[in-house]
Amino acid sequence: MSERPTEGMNTMHMGMDEILQQLSSLKDNSESFSKEKDADPIWQADVTALEAAISILSALQDEGINDAEETRDIIEDYRRQAKQIERMHTKYEVKAWPIKKDSVYHCPECNHRVPPKHTYCHWCGKKLGGW
Ligand SMILES: [Zn+2]
């Protein structure tokens, strides 16, 4: 197996435009080889892979993303926000039963006392139900 360059090493000084230009040139070369008589099918496979790579990188570039680090950052932000939305949904939109302790109701989220029949906890905003 051939040694792979460390990530970022070869792309560090190459902008997205240059990378796409280079891949496009590689694709054109592979395409011309693939059209030769009795061409090895590997050239067509290269064309297909390069087209897919160009398409992915173009989509990232369209969103203003220029390298692998920015790609990971955006995805991490997205996942963090998705978790936050899920937590907010669970807290404010999903009912939970108040907990009765010593004949007084308590919020299942923050444990403060809540009056019977209230739809939200006045302390933390948790949606209540099951009355
Ligand atoms: Zn509460």
Residues whose N, C-alpha, C, O or C-beta is under 5 A from the ligand:
A	BS01	ZN	C107 E109 C110 N111 C121 W123 C124 G125 K126
